[in-house]
Amino acid sequence: MPNISDVLTSQLERFSWSDYSCFVMMLMVCIVIGIYFGFFEKKENTEDEYLVGNRNMPIFPVSLSLVASFISGITFVGLPTEVYSFGIQYVYSAGGVLLMGFFMSTFYLPVFHELNITSTYEYLEARFDRRLRMFGAIMFTIMNIGYLPIVIYVPALAFNQVTGVNVHIITPIVCVICVFYTCAGGIKAVVWTDVIQTISMFGALVIVAVKGTSNVGGSNVVFTEAWNSGRIEAPILDINPTIRHSIWSQVFGGIIYWLQANAVSQNMIQRYLALPTLKAGRIALYIFIGGVIILMCLCSYIGLLIYATYKSCDPLTTKLASARDQLLPLFVMDTLGGHFGLTGLFVAGVFSAALSSLSTCLNSMSAIVLEDFVKPFVKKPLSNTSINWIMRMVVVVMGIICVALVVVVQKMGTVLQLTMSLEAITNGPLLGIFTIGILLPWINATNTLIGGICGVLAMSWVSLNAQWAIASGAIQFEHKEMSISNCSYDFELTVKPEFVHESETFALYRISYMWYTAFGALTTLIFAGLGTFISGASDASKVDLKLIAPCLRKYIRVDRSRKLPKKSHPNRNVIPEVDEESFGEKESTL
């Protein structure tokens, strides 16, 4: 009977020259697109062209770019493992995705699109003051620095599983390619590479699903095994917030999580702002929702398919998959290994998901650094040359940081829950701040800033302590049924640490990670509200109506004596003035 090392060696040999060719071809396509938009397309070499495509991008490519940017390699690899280990409860968050679309299209997207801004944090200065703008920009930067290494580490881990190539060799190579086409072609190169990468993602998942289903004897076998093992189950209706996945955390917690990730994140809003009209933005949003749900269902089905394949010999228990997020690559090698180029196509799909998220974040960081950290603090208008150098240098520096921090991420374990937990530290409070700005005009800048700081501190305390408890074994999650009764190779069975009863861990650390973003946003709203209660509400009529959600504007009395924002600095964007005489007519057209 072979041992684990022999099994792995035979699998690694299956990644042939045709697989490498498919993988390299995908990277070459990205390079060619960057070269075309950087050096051959006729264009104005301006900031607006680089960051938002002159606000005239076509709807469908931007929609696919939104899907590709959001469905990173983290979801691509992490969701099948999640379903394999815990069942389909996470899939019910699709309800949160649908409801998020309503809230975003009604309250948030109209405001940002009407203002004609580049950085979402320009809104915070117009609505509050520069302190909030800097707070938002700093939080976004911190989040991106923590997020980018995870994004690139996941596909590198998959590549390592199928080829044996060290993670720290492949990550610099892929980052250099991504930095190149992002620097050269700006948002147009990013969007069009995302289109290719989205097609690659869908193609890879469909091929794996079809071939894997055929291998196990059909979809009936997949669903029967999943049902018998309890992986297909009805939503959990228990309102206990410490339950990892319930219908309440998945739908209502999911609304808040998806709202912050889509409605107030520079990574996503920058693409909506590249579209010419609000109507185009809403169409892109609906296509995005459909694409995300389809991808979630595909990934979830593959998780059930993996169980049907390994039901008698769990690779995680035997350590055939050395890390939880190497389970899908292992399954792909078993399923597609030996078929001309198919394994390479899958790995290209995983890297496509990562590259799209990475390029999106790099392009967005260019906008944030230029608009929020440079322009407000220089005395003279920047030349086009200076602007172009700043934007591209940001991309290069962030790429270097990303590669360096992969070493840290490597020690962190399963990435899907980890990423959502750490993102909530900054994203929950940011959603709270933007929500105050758009929906609560009587709360002023100081109270909002206090609320945001309290939200970040509270979420840092909860999220970091919870992750430490998980890492130390103080918090453990019960997996679905796993078996090693019929393995065809030798392995050493490691003794699992003794389970620590959950009551021994502080209750707040045990709340579901799906509530984290809602907890951060709610903390921000509560402290901002308390500050307003103590100091008194501000006059809502002093707030420019363009900064408030359109559906609320008719309820706010207009102070016609107020002075709207003036252009006080050559580098600072101006919020367009509202024509209040014809406002009712404009409102009806929205």
N, C-alpha and C positions, 0 to 999 in steps of 0.2 A: 504493500500500500504506500503510495507516494506521500511525502510530507508537504507542508505548506510552501516551503521554498521551491520545491520542484514544480508545484502547481503554478506558482507565480512566474517562475522562469518560462514555463511553456506558454503562459498567457502573454508575457512581454514579447515573446518571439513572434506573436501574431501581428504586431503593429509593423506592417510591411512598408516597402517603398511606395506603394500606391496610397497607403494611409498618410504617410508623410507628405506625399504630393498634394493630396486634398487639403491638408492643413496649411501647407505653404501657399497653395493657390489662394486660399481665403485671405491670408495676410497680404499677398501681392495685390489682390483686388483692392484692399483698403489703401495700399500705397498708391496705386494708379489713380483712384478717386481723389486722394489728397493732392497728387501732382496736377490733375486736370483742373480742379477748382482753385488751386494755388497759383498755377502758372499759365494756364491756357484759356480759361474762361474769361471773357470780356467783362470787366466789373470795375466799380469804383473801389479803390483801396482805402475804405473808410471804416470807422468803428461800427457804424450801423450795419455795414455789409458783413463784417466779420462776426458780429455777435448775434444779429437777428435777421440776416439775409435781406436787408432793406425792407423788412416787414411785408414781404410779398411772396412768401414761400407757398408752394401748393399744398393742399390739405392732406392728401393721402400719404405722401412721403413723411410729412410731419407726424401724422397719426402713427405710422409704423415706427418712427423714431421714438415717440413717446412710449410705445409698448416695449421696444428694445431697451430703452434707457431704464425703464422701471423694472423689467424682468431681467435682473442681472444673473450672473452665474450662481449667485447665492440662492436664488429661488430655483433656478434651473437644476441645480444639484441637490439643494437642501429639501425641496418639497417632496420629491419621491422618497427620500429617506424618512422624512416626517410621517408620510402615509404608511410606509412599510413598518415603522416602529410603533406608531400611535393610532393609526386608522384615519378615517376621512373627516374627523371633526374640523380640521383646519379649513377644509373646502367650503364649509358653510360661511366663511368670511366673504364669499362671493356676493352674499346679500349686502354686506357692508360696502362692497365696491359699487354695486348698483345705486344704493342710497347716497353714497358719496357724490355720484354724478349729479344728482338733483341739487344738493347743497352747493357744490362748486359752481354749477352753471347759473344758479340763482343769486348767490351772494358774493362770491369772490371773483370769478372770472370777469364779469362785467366791469368791476371797478378797475382792475389792472389793465384791461384792454383799452378802456376809455382814457386812461391817464397817459398812454403812449410813453411809458418808462422803459428802461433797460434792466435796471436792478430792482427787484421787488422791495428792497430796503429803502429805496427812494421814497416809496409810499410812507414809510414810518416817519421820515423827516417831515414830509408834507402834512401828515396827520398829527404828529406829536412834535418832536424836535430832533436835533442831530444825535442826542444821547441814545435815543431808541434806534436810530438808523445804525449807529456804530455797534450797539448791543446785538442787533439782529445779524449784522454782517460778521461779527466776531463769532457768534454762536454757529452760524452757517460754516464758517471756515474751520472751526474746531471739529464739527461733525464730519465735514468732508475729509479732513486729514485722518480721522479715525476710520472712515468708511472705505476710502479708496484702497488701502492695502488689503482689506477683506475681499473686495471686488476682484482684485487680480490674483489673490492667493487661491481662491476656489478653483478656477480653471487650471492653474498651475498644478494643484493637487491632483486633478483629474488626469492631466498630461503625465504626471509622475507615475500614476497608477498603471497607465497603459503602455508607457515607454521605458520607465526607469530613469528618465532624465531628471536631474535634481531640480527641485522647485526654484532654487536661487540661480539657476542658469536660464530657465525659460522666462521668468518674470522680467528681468532687464530687457531681454530681446523684444518681448511683446510690448512692454511699456515704451520703448524707443520708437517702435512702429506707430503706436497710438499717438505719441507726442508729435511725431512727424506729420501725420495727416491732419491732426487737429491744428497744429501751428500753420501748416501750409494753406489749408482750405477753409478754416473757420467753420461756422455753423453749417454751411452748405455741404462741406465734406463730411461733417459729423452726421448730418441727416441722411445723406445718400449712402454712406457706409452702413448706417443703421438699417436702411431698407434691405440691403444685401444681407446683413446680419440677422434681421428678423426672418427673412426667407430661409436662411440657413438654420436658425433655431427650430422653426416649424418643421422643416424637412428632416432634421436630425431626430426630433421627437417622434414624428410619424413613422419613420423607418424603424426605429427601435421598437415602437409599439406594435407595428405590423409583424415584424420578424419574431419578436418575443412571444406574441400571442400565438403565432403559428407553431412555435417550438413547444408550447405547453399544451396544445390541443384545442385552442379556440378561446374566445372571450367568455364562453359559458364556464369553462374551467376556472378562469381568472376570478370571475364574480362569485362562483360557488365557494372557492377556497377562501376568498376574502370574507364572505358572509359567515362561513363556518368558524372562522378564527375571530370573528367580532370586529373586523376592520371596517366593514360596512355597517353602520349603525345610525339610528335616528339621532337628531340633535339632543344634547344634554340640556334639560330645562332647569336644572338646579341653579338658583341665583347666587350661590356661594362664590364670591369673587376669587377664592384661592384655587378653584378648579381650573386646570390649565386651559382647557377649551370647553366652553359651553356656548349655547346659541346666543346668550347675551354678550359674552366677551367677543365672539366672532362677528356678530352683526353690529352691535352698538359700539363696542370697543374698536371693531374693524372700521366703522365709519370714520371715527376720529383718526385712526392710524392712516387710513388711505387719504383722508382729507389733508392732513399735514404733509403727506408725501407728494401730493399732487396739486393742491390748491395754493400753498404758500411757499413751496420750495423753488428756489431759483433754478434748479436743475430742470424742472418741468415747466414752470411758468415762462421761462425764456423761449421755449418752443411755441407755446401758445401766442406769445407776443410777436413771433416771427410770421404769424398769419395776418392777412390784411384786414379782416373784419371779425367782430364778435360772433357772428353767425358761423364763420369758418372755424373759429375756436371751439364753438359748441359741437359742431360736427366732428372735429378731431377728437374731442372728449368722448363722444359716444362710440367712435371707432376704437379708441383706446380701451374703453371699458369692455367692449366685446372681445378685443384681442387678448386682454389680460385674463378674462374668464375662460376663454378657449385654452390658453396656455396652462392655466391652473388645472383645468380638467385633464389635459394631456399628461401633465406631470404627475397628477394624482393617480391616473390610471396606470402609469408606468410603476408607481410605488406598489400598487396592488399586484401588478405583473411580476415585480421582483419577488414579492412574497410567494406567489404561485410557483416560481422557479426554485426558490431556496427554502421552501416550507419544511424540508426535512434536514437541512444543514445550514444553519444561520451563519453567514460569513462574519458577522460582527462578533459573535460569541467565539468562533474559532480563530479570530484575528486574521482571516484571509484578507479582509478589508481592514487595513491597519488604523484607519480613521473612519468615523461614521460617514463623512462626506466623500469617501472613496467607494461607497457602496454602488452608486449608479455607474461609475466608470468600470468597476469590476463586472457588473451585469452586462454592460455593453460589450466588453471583451468576450464574455461567454456567449453572447447572442450573435454578435456581428463579426467576431474574430475569424479570419480566414476568407471573408467575403471582400472582394476587390474594392478597396477604398472606403468601405462603409464606416469602419471604426474611425478613420481619419475625418470623415464627414461629421460624425458625432462630436468628436473633440473640437472640430472647427465650430460647430454649433455652440458648444459650451464657451469657447473663447469669444465667439460673436456676442453672446450675452454680456460677457465681461467687458469687452472692448467698447460696446455701445455705452454702458454705464460709465466706464472710465473716461471716454472722450466727452461725454455729456458733462461730467463733473469738472473736467479740466477747462472746457469752454466756459462753463458757468463761473468758475473761479476767476477767469480772466475778466469777466464782466464785474464781479464783486470787487476785486482788487482795484480795477480802474475806476469804477463809479463811486465806490464807497471809501476806499483807503487812499486814493491818490487825488482825484479831481477836487474834492472838497478842501484839500489842504495846500494846493498850489496857488500862487498868486496870479500867474499869467496863463492864458489859454494854452493848452498843449498842442503841439503840432501833430499832424497825421503820422509823421515818422516816429515821434515819441510815443504816441498812443499804440502804434503797431508793435514797437519794441516791448513796451510794457506788457501788452496782452500775450505776446509769444513767450516772453521770459517767465511769466507766471505759469504757463503750461509746462515749460521745461523744469522749473523748480519743483512744482507739484509732482511731476513724474518721478523726479529723483527721490523726493520724500516718500512717495508711494512704494518704491522698490525697497528703500531702507527699512520701512516699518513692517514689511512682510515677515521679518524674523519674529516680531512681537506677536503678530496674528497667529503664527504657526503654533503657538502655545495655548491657544484659547479654546479649542474644541469645536463642537457643532456650531455652524455659523448662522443658521436661519433664526433661531431664537436669540442668539447672542446679538446679531445685527439689529433686530427690532428693539431689543432691550436698550442697547447703548444709544441708538438713534433718538430714543424717547427723551434722553437727558436734555437735549437741546431743542428737538422738534416739537415736543409737547408744549413747553413754554412759548416757543415762537408762534405756534398756532393760536395759543391764548392771546398773545399780543395782537396779532393780526385780526382776530375775532373781535377784540375790544375796539380796535380802530374802525372796523367795517360795520359793526352792529351796535356798539355802545358809545355814542358820541359824547355822553356826559362824563366820561372818565378821562382825566387829563394825563399828561405825559409822565409826571412824577409818580403818580399812583400806578400807572401801567408799568413803569420801569421797576418799581418795588415788587409788583406782582411777578414780573418776568424773572427777577433775581431769585425770589423765593421759590418759584417753580423750578429753576435750574438746581438750586441747592437741595430741594426736596427730592427731585428725581435722581440726582447724583447719589444721595444717601440711599434711596430705595434700590435703584438699579445696580449700583456697584456692590452693595451688600448682598443682594440677591444672587448676583453672578458669583460672588465669592462663596456663598453658601452652596451653590450648585457645584462649583469646582471642588470644594472640600468634601462633598458628599452629604452635607447637612440637609440639602434638599435633593430629593430623588424623584424621578417620574416613572410611574409604572408602565412598562411597555406591554404591547400585545403579545400574544403567545409566540414564543420562539422555540425551535426544536433543533437538536443536533443528533437525532437518533439514527440518521442514515447518511453519514458523511463518507465520502470515498477517499479521504486522505487523512493522515495523522496530524494531530494538533495537540497543544498543551492547553488544558482548561485552567484558566486563572480563577482564583477564588475572589468572588465579589465582596466588597466591603459590606459590613453589617448595616442594614437599613436603619436610618435614624428616623424616629417617628416625627412627623411633621409638626406636631404640637410643641416640640422642643425648639423650634425656630420662630423668631418673631413674626407675628401674623402678617405684617405689612410686607415683609420680604417674600411671602408666599403668594401674593396676589398674582394672577395670571399676567404674563408679559403682554398680552393683548390689551390690558387696561393701562399700560404704562403711559402711553401718549395721552390718553384721556385724563389720567391722574395729573400729569404735568400741566396740561391745559387748564384743568379745573383748579389746581392750586394757584396758577397765575390769575385766573378770574376771581377767585375768592379773596386773595390778598389785595388785588387791585380794587375790588369792591369794598373791602374793609377800609382801605385808605380813603376811598371816596366818601364812605359813610362818616368817617371821622373828620375829614377836611372839608366836606361839602362837594356837591356835584358841580361840574363845570357847565357853562351855558352851551347847550348843544347847537344853538343857532349860530354860534361863532365858527362852527366847523364847515369848511367848504363842502357843499353837497356832493361833489364828484368823489369825495373820499368815503362816502357812505354807500351801503348797498342800495341799488336802485329801488327795490321794493319798499324801503324805509323812508325814502326822501320826502314823500308827500306828507309824512307825519311830523316832519321837523319844521318848525317855524323859522323862516329865513330872516336873519339880521341884515338888512340892506345897508347898514352903516359900516359893516365890516370891510376890511381891506383884504383882498385876496393876495396870495403869495406873489411877490415881484421877483424879477431876476436880479438877485443880489450878487451873483458871481458868474464870471464868464464860463466856468466849467460846470455849473450846476444846472440841472434840468428844471424846467418850469412846469408846474401843474397848470393845465389849460383852464381858463376861466369859464365858469358856468354861465350861460345865458339864462338867467332866472325868469325872464319874462316869458320865454318859450319853453320853459323846463317841462311843463306838463306834457307838451307835444312831444318833446324828445323822450320823455319817460315811456310814453306809449309805444314808441318805435323800438325800444329795447326788447 
